[in-house]
Amino acid sequence: MTSPAQVKRTGRGALVVLSSFALAAASVAACDTRRRAAPSAVSERRPASPSARDNAASAGSTDGEGTPSPAEPTSGSDSYNRPTPNFANDKLGPAQVGRVRLVVIGDYGSAGPAEQQTAELVHSLHPDFVLTTGDNNYPLGGADTIDQNIGQYFGDFIFPYQGTYGSGARHNQFYPVLGNHDWYTNDAAAYLAYFTLPGNERYYDVVLGDVHFFALDSDEREPDGVSATSVQALWLKRALAASKSAFKIVAMHHPPYSSGPHGNTNYMQWPYAEWGADLVLGGHDHCYERLNIDGITYLVSGLGGASLYSFDAPVTGSVARYNEQYGVTVLEANNEEMRSMFFDIDGKLVDTATYRSRGAR
């Protein structure tokens, strides 16, 4: 098993116990705003049908029992000419001492106004580390586009960084996963050359504060396989069992469960809860969704800026769905508790949940 890169190691496992739409609302209040046209959708955009809008709106951001929150925005509406906060004004101060803050972006790597706004939001959230759920380099994962699509916006989180947009970070704060678009040219050669990551770089693990992060390659071109009995899966099973961290998070591009147009990725429905994972992250569908399945939470976080997708019928276990605007997921953890929060690029807190480590019960 690959030894994880060490930042800090402590605690054991986790269990979801509470969700609350009201968490951190004060952090997004009282900001100056300026009028700026939000990005028009690129050609991949799939407009939300009336039925999809109704389904998403009725689902809402919810508590752990599935009760809709009263402030859930209507999903699927056009996002042109919306007021956008000036992100020179911070949305969240730096994480408190003893906590680690991770910001998750997915399906983001298409240079332009949408990714610019996502990047401004990411920087305003003071992340200790940035995680991705794939599709880092549209359209074809080529070496000719990778620095423009990634380094231009996030080079200051990357080490070693050898692109043309600044000097990079002093230590690596950027941990991506491979998406299907990253694989299209020369079997992900540009991605593998651009990043310096642990393990074989296609799948790997790293300890980030009280979070043990496991990055998987969910693309079917993965040489070590994508079935639950593959070399990659057996590596994950052993690594999860050996981890002593308070929270164990698994991330991939193709979501095991999703109400978006791509839907469930059946071959990635590994027994994550049984193996010891506490949270599973995915992208691929350009939307946000929170699902409770087999005793753990699955998050789809694919609103990084490529386009907006409509929803199909909610899958079993879907708790909260949102596709009105681009945005990012924030994870903040210590050895007892973790919060997940989804902010859109207008600075609005859309959905949040709280998790407690098993060791803190």
Buried (B, 14 or more C-beta within 10 A) or exposed (E): EBEBBEBEBBBBBBEBEBBBBEBBEEBBEEBEEEEBEBBEBBEBBBEBEEEBBBBBBEBBBBBBEEEBBEEBBEBBBEBEEBEBBEBEEEBBEEBEEEBBBBBBBBBBBBBBEBBBBBBBBBBBBBBBBBBBBBBBBBBBBBBEBBBBBBBBBBBBBBBEBEBEBEEBBEEBBBBBBBBBBBBBBBBBBBBBEBBEBBBBBBBBBBBBBBBBBBBBBBBEEBEBBBEBEBEBBBBBBEBBEEBEBBBBBBBBBBBBBBBBBBBBBEBBBBEBBEBBBBBBBBBBBBBBBBBBBBEBBBBBBBBBBBBBBBBBEBBEBBBBBBBBBBBBBBBBBBBBBBBBBBBBBBBBBBBBBBBBBBBBE
